[in-house]
Amino acid sequence: MARHWRFSDGPRLALALVGVLAVANVAGGWGHPEDCVAVALVVWAALELERAGPAGGPRSALLLGVATAFQPLALLGVAPVLTRLGWRGAARLWWRLVLPSLVVVLPALVAEPHRTLFVLVHQPFQPRSISFTPLTHLAPVIGPGLDGGGPARLVALALSACLAVVVCRRRHDLATVLTMTTVAFFVRVLLETELNWYYLWPVPALCLLLSLRRSRLRFGLCSAALVATMVLGDRRAHHIATWWPALMALMALMLLSTAPAPRRWVAALVALPTGRHEPAPASTVECEAMVEPSGAVGRRE
């Protein structure tokens, strides 16, 4: 992405150093490298469609399918990336999205269908061993000492997909697609009933890239917010009153670091169509006799 946007060597080095700090925490500290692979494949899918246009749709869909096989959170990137293809174009690629996950899940479905479906649908977690959020008490109880995180994640997926379709149908440039993907990851975290720091990682991962596209100052602000989330979130259990609001505020700050300047928002609002059509100025009506020589008119008569 840095090469595609033609960042110079200095900003690319800074992006790599800050990025590897976060990736090391996800993969090494928390032991979840599959999240990193999934987000990388989502970004790759968006870049493929940007470079090749609609012709890159099949490869982009396959990349999203492989990303989902690594980590289902990649589903949040499907709507932002594929909306530019239209409903029919995206629908024709459904099997490319499903096939990689089916290959991974099919052996477990054959061996233990009930247990596999239970985990896929309910996504159980143990409330005693996670960090609480304001929605933890809304998670359905699915067994002794087990709650289900699936319903909240389904709501986040549906809500973020609707937002992405509304925005990306009008604008589907690469920056907009990645921004709406970032918003989708943020909505997922905002509605989580259980939370660990590595759940947050996709948001700063994309915000670092998008903020550097704006300015180095914004990139520095986003980097500082990322480090602050790591300090706050690298623990196994937290009290909701002091932990969750601070993390959400830092995440919102990262999103704001990727947004246009306020004056551009004002200019965009001013430029929006008002719905009123001004009458076009009446043009001068010239009859044939006014533009032809008088002799020609006489000969026609």
C-alpha positions in Angstrom: 0.0 0.0 0.0 2.9 2.4 0.8 4.3 1.7 -2.6 1.0 2.2 -4.3 0.5 5.6 -2.7 4.2 6.4 -3.4 5.3 7.2 0.1 8.9 8.2 0.4 11.5 6.0 2.1 11.3 7.8 5.5 7.5 7.5 6.0 7.6 3.9 4.8 10.3 3.1 7.3 8.3 4.7 10.1 5.2 2.9 9.1 7.0 -0.4 9.1 8.6 0.1 12.5 5.3 1.1 14.2 3.4 -1.6 12.4 5.8 -4.3 13.4 5.5 -3.2 17.0 1.8 -3.8 16.9 2.1 -7.1 14.9 4.6 -8.4 17.4 2.2 -7.8 20.2 -0.7 -9.5 18.3 1.3 -12.5 17.1 3.9 -12.9 19.9 2.2 -11.3 22.9 -1.3 -12.7 22.4 -0.5 -15.6 20.1 -3.0 -14.7 17.3 -1.0 -14.3 14.0 -4.1 -15.4 12.1 -5.6 -11.9 12.7 -2.6 -10.3 11.0 -2.8 -12.6 8.0 -6.6 -12.0 7.6 -6.2 -8.2 7.7 -3.3 -8.3 5.3 -5.4 -10.3 2.8 -8.3 -7.9 3.1 -6.0 -5.0 2.2 -4.5 -7.0 -0.6 -8.0 -7.7 -1.9 -8.9 -4.0 -1.9 -5.6 -3.1 -3.7 -6.2 -5.8 -6.3 -9.6 -4.4 -7.2 -8.2 -0.9 -7.3 -5.5 -1.8 -9.7 -7.4 -4.2 -12.0 -10.9 -2.7 -11.7 -13.9 -5.1 -12.2 -11.6 -7.6 -13.9 -9.9 -8.1 -10.5 -13.1 -9.1 -8.8 -12.6 -12.9 -8.9 -9.1 -12.7 -7.4 -10.2 -10.1 -4.9 -13.1 -12.3 -3.8 -10.8 -15.3 -3.5 -8.4 -13.3 -1.3 -11.3 -12.3 0.9 -12.4 -16.0 1.1 -8.9 -17.1 2.2 -8.8 -14.2 4.7 -12.1 -15.4 6.2 -10.8 -18.9 6.4 -7.9 -17.6 8.6 -10.1 -15.4 10.8 -13.9 -14.7 10.3 -13.4 -11.0 11.2 -12.3 -10.6 7.5 -16.1 -10.8 6.7 -16.2 -7.1 7.8 -14.1 -6.2 4.7 -16.3 -8.0 2.1 -19.0 -5.2 1.7 -16.5 -2.3 1.5 -14.3 -4.1 -1.1 -16.9 -5.7 -3.3 -19.6 -3.0 -3.4 -18.0 -1.4 -6.4 -18.9 -4.5 -8.5 -22.6 -4.0 -7.9 -25.1 -6.6 -6.5 -25.0 -8.9 -9.5 -21.2 -8.8 -10.0 -20.6 -9.5 -6.3 -23.2 -12.3 -6.2 -21.5 -14.2 -9.0 -18.4 -14.5 -6.8 -20.1 -16.0 -3.8 -18.5 -19.4 -4.2 -15.0 -17.9 -4.1 -15.8 -16.3 -0.7 -17.2 -19.5 0.7 -14.9 -22.2 -0.7 -11.8 -21.6 1.4 -13.7 -21.5 4.7 -15.7 -24.6 3.6 -12.4 -26.5 3.0 -11.2 -25.6 6.5 -14.5 -26.3 8.3 -15.8 -29.3 6.4 -13.7 -32.0 8.2 -14.9 -30.7 11.6 -18.5 -30.6 10.4 -18.2 -34.2 9.2 -16.5 -35.4 12.5 -18.6 -33.4 15.0 -21.4 -31.5 13.3 -23.3 -30.5 16.5 -20.3 -29.1 18.4 -18.8 -27.4 15.3 -22.1 -25.6 14.5 -22.5 -24.7 18.2 -19.1 -23.0 18.2 -19.6 -21.3 14.8 -23.0 -19.9 15.7 -22.7 -19.0 19.4 -18.9 -18.3 19.6 -18.7 -19.1 23.3 -16.5 -17.3 25.8 -15.9 -17.5 29.6 -17.0 -14.3 31.3 -14.6 -14.9 34.2 -11.5 -14.8 32.0 -12.2 -11.9 29.7 -12.4 -8.1 29.9 -15.9 -6.7 30.4 -17.6 -4.2 28.1 -20.9 -2.4 28.5 -22.6 -5.1 26.5 -21.2 -8.1 28.3 -24.4 -8.6 30.4 -26.4 -8.7 27.2 -24.5 -11.8 25.9 -26.8 -14.9 26.0 -25.9 -17.6 28.5 -25.4 -20.8 26.5 -24.0 -23.1 29.2 -22.5 -23.2 32.7 -19.9 -20.5 32.8 -20.3 -19.8 29.1 -21.8 -16.8 27.2 -22.2 -16.3 23.5 -20.5 -13.6 21.5 -22.1 -14.5 18.2 -25.2 -12.3 18.2 -23.4 -9.1 18.9 -20.9 -9.8 16.2 -23.7 -10.5 13.7 -25.3 -7.2 14.5 -21.9 -5.4 14.0 -21.5 -7.2 10.6 -24.9 -6.2 9.4 -24.6 -2.6 10.5 -21.1 -2.1 9.1 -22.1 -3.7 5.8 -25.1 -1.3 5.4 -22.8 1.7 6.1 -20.2 0.4 3.6 -22.8 -0.2 0.9 -24.3 3.3 1.3 -20.9 5.0 1.1 -19.0 2.8 -1.3 -21.7 2.8 -3.9 -21.0 6.5 -4.4 -17.3 6.5 -3.8 -15.2 3.4 -4.2 -11.6 4.7 -4.4 -9.1 2.8 -2.4 -8.9 5.3 0.5 -12.6 5.3 0.9 -12.8 1.5 0.8 -10.1 1.2 3.5 -11.7 3.9 5.6 -15.0 2.0 5.6 -13.2 -1.2 6.4 -11.7 0.5 9.4 -15.1 1.8 10.4 -16.4 -1.8 10.2 -13.6 -3.0 12.5 -14.3 -0.2 14.9 -18.1 -1.0 15.0 -17.2 -4.6 15.7 -15.0 -3.6 18.7 -17.6 -1.1 19.9 -20.3 -3.8 20.1 -18.2 -6.6 21.5 -19.4 -8.4 24.6 -15.9 -9.6 25.4 -12.7 -7.8 24.6 -9.0 -8.4 24.4 -6.4 -6.0 23.0 -5.8 -7.9 19.8 -9.4 -7.4 18.8 -8.5 -3.8 18.5 -5.5 -4.3 16.3 -7.2 -4.1 12.8 -8.3 -0.5 13.5 -4.8 1.0 14.2 -3.3 -1.2 11.5 -5.4 0.6 8.9 -5.4 3.9 10.6 -1.6 4.1 10.6 -1.6 3.8 6.8 -4.5 6.2 6.2 -3.2 8.8 8.7 0.3 8.8 7.1 -1.5 9.6 3.8 -2.8 12.7 5.4 0.3 14.0 7.2 3.3 13.0 9.3 1.8 14.8 12.3 -1.4 12.7 12.1 0.7 9.6 11.8 2.5 10.5 15.0 -0.8 11.1 16.8 -2.1 7.8 15.6 1.1 6.0 16.7 0.9 7.5 20.1 -2.7 6.4 20.5 -1.7 2.9 19.4 1.0 2.7 22.1 -1.5 4.0 24.7 -4.0 1.2 23.8 -1.2 -1.3 24.2 -0.4 0.0 27.6 -4.1 -0.1 28.6 -5.1 -3.3 26.9 -2.3 -5.8 27.5 -3.9 -7.3 30.5 -6.3 -10.1 30.9 -9.0 -8.5 33.0 -10.1 -4.9 33.5 -12.7 -2.9 35.3 -15.1 -1.5 32.8 -15.3 2.0 34.3 -11.6 2.8 33.8 -10.7 0.6 30.9 -13.3 0.4 28.1 -14.1 4.2 27.8 -10.4 5.1 27.5 -9.8 2.5 24.8 -12.8 3.6 22.8 -11.7 7.2 23.0 -8.3 6.3 21.7 -9.8 4.3 18.9 -12.0 7.3 18.0 -8.9 9.5 18.0 -7.2 7.1 15.5 -10.2 7.3 13.2 -10.2 11.1 13.4 -6.6 11.1 12.4 -7.6 9.6 9.0 -10.4 12.1 8.3 -10.2 15.1 6.1 -9.6 18.5 7.6 -12.7 20.3 8.9 -12.7 22.9 6.2 -12.9 20.1 3.6 -16.0 18.7 5.3 -17.6 22.1 5.2 -16.7 22.5 1.5 -18.2 19.1 0.8 -21.4 20.0 2.5 -21.6 23.3 0.7 -21.1 21.5 -2.6 -23.9 19.0 -2.0 -26.9 19.3 -4.4 -29.8 21.1 -2.8 -32.5 19.4 -4.9 -33.6 22.6 -6.5 -33.0 23.0 -10.2 -32.2 26.5 -11.4 -33.9 27.4 -14.7 -31.4 27.4 -17.6 -30.9 30.8 -19.3 -33.0 31.1 -22.4 -30.9 31.0 -25.6 -31.5 33.2 -28.5 -33.8 31.6 -31.1 -32.7 32.1 -34.6 -35.0 31.3 -37.5 -33.6 30.2 -40.8 -34.2 33.6 -42.4 -32.0 35.3 -39.8 -28.9 33.2 -40.6 -29.2 32.8 -44.4 -28.4 35.5 -46.9 -31.4 37.4 -48.2 -30.7 36.3 -51.7 -30.9 32.6 -50.7 -34.3 33.3 -49.1 -35.5 35.0 -52.2 -34.4 32.1 -54.5 -36.2 29.6 -52.2 -39.4 31.5 -52.5 
